Structure formats: structure tokens, C-alpha cells
């Protein structure tokens, strides 16, 4: 029996060689979402080839990959038009984390909220890179790092 998977879900096999870092980035963001949000959905990375006739950044996507975040093939977040799917880990983390954060605001969790939260002051977090291109969740208001992406601390009860 074949595994239960949505036919539009992006897999490394679908993309071919060279996309392993993108998969690792999705897994890191998923780990943080699952660890910090009770009942968080498993995220799907959905894609289609870029359309060179569209008047958007979509025409400039290397290898023609344009991605959307979703929790089912019939529910994906696309209000921001999706994003170029990067191959490099740090860029992929930033793109995926940004889209997930936007999707949460757009009721990915079934209610209006924002994610992730700073445990110190409850402000929104964003992904920032350090000099070694490691990805950190950083407080937008407090200018401090909370945790490396993939290792965001579980909120205190």
C-alpha cells in the first residue's frame, strides 16, 4: 500500500537532486511549530512550475519552483502569492518561516494569531542570520535571539 500523501505535496524525489537543504529547512520550521503550538498541523510544501508570463517575481525563480505552505492540498496559504523556493538552507528557512508566520495570521491554526512568540515579552519573532549563516528566531522588539530555528524552546505553562 502506498503511503497516505497528498498528490501535490512536494518531495525531494519530485524536485530531484540538490533540494535536500530545502527539505531540512521545512523540517526545522515544522519542528518549531509542532513544539510550540498544541495540535499544530503538519505543513505541506506545495509547488508548481513558475509561469514566465506572470508579472511577478515568479518569472525569476531558478529552476522554475514556486512554493506555497499548506495543511492540505485544498487549503494552502497564498494571500502573499507564494514564494520562490530556495535551495540553500538559510534562504529556505527565511522563506518558509516567513510564509508559515503569514499563514498563521491568515488562520492556518483555525483562529487569528501570530507565531512564533517571544517568551520574554510576547512579541513576534523573525528569522535572522548570524555571521556563520545559522538561522535564529529573534525578537522583533527586544533585539535578542530566542533559539536556533529547529530548536525553539517550548513555551512555559
Secondary structure, 3 states (H helix, E strand, C coil): CCCCCCCCECCHHHHCCCCHHHHHHHHHHHHHHHHHCCCCCCCEEEEEECCCCCCCHHHHCHHHEEEEEEEECCEEECCCCCEECCCCHHHHHHHHHHHHHHHHHCCCCCCCCCCCECCCCCCEEEEEECCCCCEEEEECCCCCEEEECCCCCCCCC
